[in-house]
Amino acid sequence: MKYSYTKEVNLSFEEALDEVTLCLAEQWFWVMTKIDVQEAMQKKLWREIEQYIILWACNPTLAYDALQEDYEIGLIMPCNIIVYSKSSKVFVSTILSTVWISFIENDSIQKIAQKAEIMLKKALDSML
């Protein structure tokens, strides 16, 4: 089962990181946390990987609506977006929210996930 929506972008890694942050904001998602996986692997395991950043993004309205339906939903929030380099190419990818929460049997939560997924795809599609 495909669980991500990925785009190769013709930007440098830093440009892609800045651009996806702006495009997410246009869809009312704010980056709450930025995790530098490359740095963590280097510091903790002394292993090298290419550039890899995980962004935890949140749309406050969707998050509020989801919390009104199921207070435990915070266990699987926020939405993850990754920016990474692979073989000198740069990619941006987001989780498919509907797949991520497909095990939750709540129609309202499913509808919120559909909204989030549409908005996240729009953000990636609007990148240069």
C-alpha positions in Angstrom: 0.0 0.0 0.0 1.4 3.4 -1.0 1.6 5.6 2.0 3.3 8.7 0.6 3.0 11.4 -2.0 6.4 12.4 -3.4 7.8 14.9 -5.8 11.2 15.4 -7.2 12.0 19.1 -7.3 14.5 21.1 -9.3 15.7 23.0 -6.3 18.7 22.8 -4.0 18.0 21.1 -0.7 17.9 24.4 1.2 15.7 26.0 -1.4 13.3 23.0 -1.3 13.1 23.2 2.5 12.3 26.9 2.4 9.8 26.5 -0.5 7.9 23.6 1.1 7.6 25.6 4.4 6.1 28.5 2.4 3.8 26.2 0.4 2.6 24.5 3.6 1.8 27.9 5.2 -0.3 28.8 2.1 -2.4 25.7 3.0 -2.6 26.8 6.7 0.0 24.2 7.9 2.7 25.4 10.2 6.0 23.6 10.8 6.1 22.8 14.5 9.3 20.8 14.6 12.2 20.2 12.3 14.3 17.1 12.7 17.7 16.8 11.0 18.0 13.0 10.6 21.4 13.3 8.8 22.8 15.2 11.9 21.2 12.7 14.3 22.7 9.7 12.5 26.1 11.3 12.4 26.0 12.2 16.1 24.4 9.1 17.5 25.6 6.3 15.2 28.6 7.9 13.5 27.0 7.0 10.2 26.6 9.1 7.1 23.4 9.5 5.1 22.4 12.2 2.6 20.5 15.3 3.7 17.2 14.3 5.3 14.9 16.6 7.3 11.5 15.6 8.8 9.1 18.4 9.2 6.2 18.0 11.6 3.4 20.2 10.3 0.0 21.1 11.8 -3.1 22.7 10.5 -4.6 24.0 13.8 -8.2 24.0 12.5 -8.0 20.4 11.4 -6.1 19.4 14.6 -8.8 21.0 16.7 -11.6 19.3 14.8 -9.8 15.9 15.1 -9.3 16.4 18.9 -13.0 17.2 19.3 -13.7 13.7 17.8 -11.1 11.7 19.5 -8.7 13.1 22.2 -6.3 10.3 21.7 -5.8 11.3 18.0 -2.8 13.3 19.2 -0.8 10.1 19.2 -0.7 10.2 15.4 -0.6 13.9 14.9 1.0 16.0 13.3 1.5 15.4 9.6 4.9 14.4 8.5 6.7 15.9 5.5 10.2 15.0 4.5 12.8 16.7 2.4 15.7 14.6 1.3 18.6 14.2 -1.1 19.1 10.9 -2.9 21.7 10.5 -5.7 22.1 14.2 -6.1 18.4 14.7 -6.5 16.0 16.5 -4.1 12.6 15.1 -3.1 9.8 16.3 -1.0 7.3 13.8 0.4 4.2 13.8 2.6 2.3 11.1 4.4 -1.0 10.2 2.9 -3.2 11.0 5.8 -6.1 8.7 4.8 -3.7 5.8 4.7 -2.0 6.8 8.0 -5.3 6.8 9.9 -7.2 4.1 8.0 -7.3 1.9 11.0 -9.4 4.4 13.0 -13.1 3.6 12.6 -14.5 7.1 12.8 -16.0 8.7 9.8 -15.4 12.2 11.1 -11.7 11.5 11.5 -11.6 10.0 8.0 -13.1 13.2 6.6 -10.6 15.3 8.4 -7.8 13.1 7.1 -9.1 13.5 3.5 -9.1 17.3 3.9 -5.5 17.2 5.3 -4.4 15.0 2.5 -5.8 17.3 -0.2 -4.2 20.3 1.4 -0.8 18.6 1.8 -0.8 17.5 -1.9 -1.7 21.0 -3.0 1.2 22.3 -1.0 3.6 20.0 -2.7 2.1 20.5 -6.1 2.5 24.3 -5.8 6.3 24.0 -5.3 8.5 25.5 -8.0 
